[in-house]
Amino acid sequence: MGTPPSVDSDLARIQESIAWLIRLGEFHRFHRGEAGDGPMLDRTAFLLLSSLTDGATLTMGEIAERLDITPSTATRRVAPLADAGLVRRDRRPDAHRTVFITLTDAGRARVEAVREARVETLRQTFRDWRADELATLASTIDRLTRTLAVELTQDDDFADRHVRPGPDGVTGARQ
């Protein structure tokens, strides 16, 4: 027994809306740019830099684990960020083969500028929405993100590692 036509119709609308959201995000990033000077940050670069904003120094392996990418991909993703002066690569005398990655002041400033520009874009986009509507949207997007993280990766811990809980401490499909 299949799903009712109205549910299929809603699912088709959701799928198309998600596709448009992704497309509009890419359009905005490429055509309007991002705040301030510095290199454009794609999603992975932004997430990589954001994972270092708490002052952490991470190894390539830790970065790979946090972003769910291979260590060799992490190395390739870090290289242009280091070349741009956004992160620093260090080796320690007690761990010759391990590379430690630290966010530089320029990297921290870039993340903050991009984050502030993105928030300002959203502020302008949702300027006519009420606070309760924004709270509902935020909770719904949190739940969608967690649900997709679990369903698409088939990894129950993926969402716990990557999806931030909402203000109530709960998000997602496992409520």
N, C-alpha and C positions, 0 to 999 in steps of 0.2 A: 504494500500500500504506500503510495507516494504522499508527498506533502500537498496540502490544499493549494489550489491555484493562487489564492491571495498571498500565501506565504512565499511561494515561488516568485511571484511578482515583486514582493518586498525584497527578497534576496537578490533578485536581478537589479533592482534599484540601488541596493546597498553596494553591490559589486561595481556598478557603473559609477556611483558616487565616490567610492574609494579610488577608482582609476582616475577620475577627474581631480580629486584632491592631490594625488601624487603628481599628476601632470601640472596642475596649477603651482604646486610647490617648486617644481623644476623650472617652470616658466618664470616664476618670480626670481629665483636664484640666478638664472642665466641672463634674464633681460633687465632686471632692476639692480642686480648686484647685491652685495652685502655691505654692511657698514664699514667705514674706515678704510685705511690702507691695509694692504696685506693680501695674501693669496686667498682665493675663494676656498671655502671649506666644504667638501662634499659631506654626506652624512657620516661616513666612516671616520673621516678626519675630525669632524666635530665631536663625535662620540669618543674618539681616542683622546683628543685634547681634554675633553670634559672629564674623562676618567682620571686625569692627573691634577685637576684643579684643587683637590683637597690637600695638596702638598705631597702626595704620595710619589715615591720613586718606585717604578715598576720595571721588572725584567720584560724582555720580549715575550717570554712564555706567559707571564701574568697578563700582559696586554692581549695576547692571542686568546687566552682563556676568557677574559672579560668581554671581548668582542666576538667570541665564537668564530675565530678565524685561525688558520694555521700559523705557526711561528714564522714560516718563511713569508707568508702574506703580511704578518705584522712587521717584519723587517722591511718589506717593500713599502708599506704604508708609512712607516716612521721616517724613512730616508728623506723624502721631500720636505717633511715637516722640520727635520733637523737642518736640512740645507737652507730652509727659509728662516732659521733661527727661532722656531716656535718651541722646539724641544732640544734638550741636550742629551747626548749619548756619552756615558761614562763607563769605564771599566775600573774595577777595584783590584788592588794588589792581591787580595785573598780569594778573588773569583775571576781569574784571568779570562775565562771563556764566556762569562756572562756579561751582557750589556745592560746597563741600567739607564732608564729613560726618565728624565725629569722635565717638567714644564718650565719654560723660561718666563721671564717677566713679559716679553713680547708675546709669547703664546697665551699667557693668562689674559693679557689685554685684548688679544684677538678673539678669544673665546667670549669674553665679556661683551665686546663690541658686537659680535655676531648675535649673541643671545639677546642683548638689548634691542638690536634692530629687529629681530624676529618677534620679540614681545611687542614692540611698537607697531609692527605690521598687524599683529593680531589685535592689539588695542584699537587700531583704526578700523579693522575689519568688523569687529564686534561692538563698535561704539554705540549702536542702537539696541543692543541686547541688555536685558536686565541681569543683575547679579545672580539671581536664582537660575536663570536660563544658562548662564556660563557655567555655574556649578554642576548643573545637570549634564551639560555637554562634556565637561571635563571628566566626570564620573563615568559617563558612557564610553568615552574614548579610552579611558583607563581600562575599563572592562573589556572592550573590543581588543585592545592591544594585548592584554593578558590572555584572552581566549585564543587569539591568533597565534601568540607565541607558543602556547601549549599544543594547539591543534596542528600547526604547520611544522613544528619541530619534533613533535612526538616526544618531547622532553619536558616533564613536569617541572623540573628545576630551572629551566630556561627563563621562565617568567620571574621566578624568585631572584634570579641573578641579574635580570635586565630591566624589568618593569618596576618603576617606582610605585610604592603604594600611595593611595590618595590620602587626603587629610585625615580620613577615618581609619587609616592603616590597612584598609582592605581594597583590593581591586580584583576584578577578573572572574573567571569562570568557576573558581573553586569556592564560591561563597556559600 
